[in-house]
Amino acid sequence: MDGEVGAGSLTVLQTRPLGIVEVTNPLPAIGAASAETRDQARSQAPVNILPMERIVSVQDFETFTRTFAGIGKATVATLEIGQNLPLIHLTIADRNGNQVSPDSILYTNLFNAINAARDPAQQRRLAVASKVEIDSYEALYFNLQAGIWVDSRYRSDLVLSEVKTLLVSAFAFEQRTFGQGVTAAEVTALIQAVDGVEAVNLEALYLTGTTQELKSSLEARLAIWNSQTKQALPAQLLLLNSQTDGVSLHLV
């Protein structure tokens, strides 16, 4: 992350005030946000003008949060919690795909900004009078295994490498949304689209940490209210386990 360094890393003063011999940072620098990339700016452009710094409707909470500096993803849900007013729940991730700690500067700034943007003239309306809760997403990961037939005119090692690169990219943080599942058909189609792949046999598709098996689909939920614990459960984000054991490809 640009601007974030560990404790004891800042030791050089740009200017040295009289009497100061040395300087250091006892705590790590946190709360920074990298500059918006070209692709991020393009995807955010349609929503940047929508809130106009005011929150009036439920959807405005999501739009406002998505365009807040340092936030990479956000989704809003209206949860019935057995009281007169529902709970407005926001699930968030930072721009780099990390979870946002409640004691972080980013979380505090976002929470304060949302409260400041709630339209005082509309406070009696249900959407903006409700309590607002912000949570980081729950990360889920999945593994896959596939046998691949490669056209003899292609180098098999390069084809397998390209397949893995495509899968890792397609199921990375930037490409997925909260509550979005994965199907065996989707994975198979992606592999089949790689040049040099003649056929594919998807042998396993399962959540990381569970029994290896071929599931036809894997689900990720949006935020829900747990009536037993009286707590909101944040939305889930289902991503490919990009570690060595997450993607197993072999020639057939």
MARKOLKE-935274 format. One record per residue (C-alpha): residue in three letters; y, z, x. Coordinates in steps of 0.2 Angstrom, whole numbers, padded with zeros to 4 digits, always signed. Each point is the difference from the previous one (the first is absolute). Example, Ala and Ser with C-alpha at 12.3 -4.5 7.8 and 13.67 -1.06 7.14 Angstrom:
<pts>
ALA-0022+0039+0062
SER+0017-0003+0006
</pts>
This chain:
<pts>
MET+0000+0000+0000
ASP+0017-0005+0007
GLY+0010+0015+0004
GLU-0014+0013-0001
VAL-0004+0009+0016
GLY-0010+0015+0005
ALA+0006+0017+0004
GLY+0008+0001+0018
SER+0004-0019+0000
LEU+0018+0000-0001
THR+0007+0006+0016
VAL+0015-0012+0004
LEU+0017+0003-0006
GLN+0011-0016-0003
THR+0015+0011+0004
ARG-0001+0017+0008
PRO+0012+0013-0007
LEU+0008+0013+0013
GLY-0013+0014+0003
ILE-0015-0009-0007
VAL-0013-0002+0014
GLU-0015-0007-0009
VAL-0006-0004-0018
THR-0017-0002-0009
ASN-0007-0001-0017
PRO-0012+0015-0004
LEU-0007-0008-0016
PRO-0006-0018-0003
ALA+0013-0013-0007
ILE-0006-0004-0018
GLY+0006-0008-0016
ALA+0005-0017+0008
ALA-0003-0017-0008
SER-0002-0016+0009
ALA+0012-0014-0005
GLU-0006-0011-0015
THR-0010-0015+0005
ARG+0003-0017-0006
ASP-0015+0000-0012
GLN+0005+0017-0006
ALA+0018-0006-0004
ARG-0007-0015-0009
SER-0012+0010-0011
GLN+0014+0013-0004
ALA+0014-0012-0003
PRO-0004-0001-0019
VAL+0000+0019-0003
ASN+0014+0005+0012
ILE+0013-0005-0013
LEU-0008+0008-0015
PRO+0003+0019+0000
MET+0019-0002+0005
GLU-0002+0018+0007
ARG-0004+0007-0018
ILE-0016+0006-0008
VAL+0000-0003-0019
SER-0018-0005-0004
VAL-0017+0005+0006
GLN-0002-0017+0010
ASP+0016+0004+0009
PHE-0008+0015+0009
GLU-0012-0012+0008
THR+0013-0014+0004
PHE+0012+0013+0007
THR-0014+0008+0011
ARG-0007-0017+0006
THR+0017-0005+0007
PHE+0003+0017+0008
ALA+0002-0001+0019
GLY-0017+0005+0008
ILE-0011-0003-0015
GLY-0013-0013+0000
LYS-0008+0001-0017
ALA+0003+0010-0016
THR-0007+0000-0017
VAL+0005+0010-0015
ALA-0011+0008-0014
THR+0005+0009-0016
LEU-0013+0014-0001
GLU-0003+0010-0016
ILE-0002+0018+0005
GLY-0001+0009-0017
GLN+0019+0005+0000
ASN+0014-0007-0010
LEU+0006-0012+0014
PRO-0012-0010+0011
LEU-0001+0001+0018
ILE+0008-0015+0010
HIS-0011-0002+0015
LEU+0004-0010+0015
THR-0014-0005+0013
ILE+0008-0005+0017
ALA-0004-0006+0017
ASP+0012-0003+0015
ARG+0004-0017+0007
ASN-0014+0001+0013
GLY-0014+0005-0012
ASN+0001+0018+0004
GLN+0000+0015-0013
VAL+0016+0009-0002
SER+0000+0018+0003
PRO+0009+0011-0013
ASP+0009+0009+0014
SER+0006-0016+0009
ILE+0018-0007+0000
LEU-0005-0015-0009
TYR-0008+0009-0014
THR+0015+0012-0002
ASN+0013-0015+0001
LEU-0010-0009-0013
PHE-0002+0014-0012
ASN+0019+0004+0001
ALA+0005-0018-0002
ILE-0011-0001-0016
ASN+0008+0015-0007
ALA+0018-0006+0004
ALA-0004-0017-0008
ARG-0006+0006-0017
ASP+0013-0005-0012
PRO+0009+0015-0007
ALA+0005-0009-0016
GLN-0019-0003-0003
GLN-0007+0017+0004
ARG-0005+0003-0018
ARG-0011-0015+0000
LEU-0018+0003+0002
ALA-0002-0011+0015
VAL+0013+0008+0011
ALA-0001+0018-0007
SER-0018+0002+0006
LYS-0006+0009+0015
VAL-0002-0011+0015
GLU-0014+0003+0013
ILE-0003-0010+0016
ASP-0016-0001+0010
SER-0007-0010+0014
TYR-0014-0012-0004
GLU-0019+0004+0002
ALA-0008-0012+0013
LEU-0017-0007-0004
TYR-0009-0011+0012
PHE-0015-0012-0002
ASN-0013-0008+0012
LEU-0009-0016-0002
GLN-0014-0010+0008
ALA-0003-0018-0001
GLY-0012-0013+0007
ILE+0009-0017+0004
TRP-0007-0018+0002
VAL+0011-0009+0013
ASP+0002-0019+0001
SER-0008-0005+0016
ARG+0016-0010+0005
TYR+0009+0017+0001
ARG-0001+0014+0013
SER-0008+0014-0010
ASP+0008+0014+0010
LEU+0017-0007-0004
VAL-0004-0003-0018
LEU-0006+0018-0002
SER+0016+0006+0009
GLU+0011-0010-0012
VAL-0010+0007-0015
LYS+0003+0018+0005
THR+0018-0003+0004
LEU+0003-0008-0017
LEU-0009+0015-0009
VAL+0010+0013+0009
SER+0016-0009-0004
ALA-0004-0003-0018
PHE-0005+0018-0003
ALA+0014+0008+0010
PHE+0014+0011-0007
GLU+0013-0013-0001
GLN-0011-0011-0011
ARG-0007+0013-0012
THR+0007+0009-0015
PHE-0003+0018-0007
GLY-0014+0000-0012
GLN-0007-0017+0006
GLY-0019-0002+0001
VAL-0011-0011+0010
THR-0014-0011-0006
ALA-0015-0008+0009
ALA+0006-0017-0007
GLU+0017+0002+0008
VAL-0007+0005+0017
THR-0013-0015+0000
ALA+0014-0012-0005
LEU+0010+0005+0015
ILE-0014-0002+0012
GLN-0005-0016-0007
ALA+0018-0007+0002
VAL-0001+0001+0019
ASP-0002-0016+0009
GLY-0018-0002+0007
VAL-0008+0012-0013
GLU-0014-0009-0009
ALA-0006+0014-0010
VAL+0001+0019-0002
ASN-0011+0014-0006
LEU+0009+0016-0004
GLU-0013+0013+0004
ALA+0010+0016-0002
LEU+0017+0005-0008
TYR+0003+0019-0002
LEU+0012+0014+0002
THR+0001+0007+0018
GLY-0010+0016+0001
THR-0012-0004-0014
THR-0017-0008+0000
GLN-0001-0018+0006
GLU-0003-0011-0015
LEU+0007-0016-0008
LYS+0012+0004-0014
SER+0006-0013-0011
SER+0017+0008+0001
LEU+0010+0015+0007
GLU+0013+0008-0011
ALA+0016+0009+0005
ARG+0010+0010-0014
LEU+0018+0002-0004
ALA+0007+0017-0002
ILE-0008+0012-0013
TRP+0003+0017-0006
ASN-0015+0012+0003
SER+0000+0012-0015
GLN-0012+0012+0008
THR+0010+0003+0016
LYS+0017-0003-0009
GLN+0005-0012+0014
ALA+0005-0018+0002
LEU-0012-0011+0011
PRO+0009-0013+0009
ALA-0004-0019+0000
GLN-0013-0006+0012
LEU+0001-0014+0012
LEU-0016-0009+0005
LEU+0000-0007+0017
LEU-0013-0008+0012
ASN-0007+0012+0013
SER+0005-0011+0015
GLN-0009+0011+0013
THR-0015-0006+0009
ASP-0013+0005-0013
GLY+0011-0005-0015
VAL-0003-0019+0001
SER-0018-0006+0005
LEU-0002-0018+0002
HIS-0015-0009+0006
LEU-0007-0018+0001
VAL-0014-0006-0011
</pts>
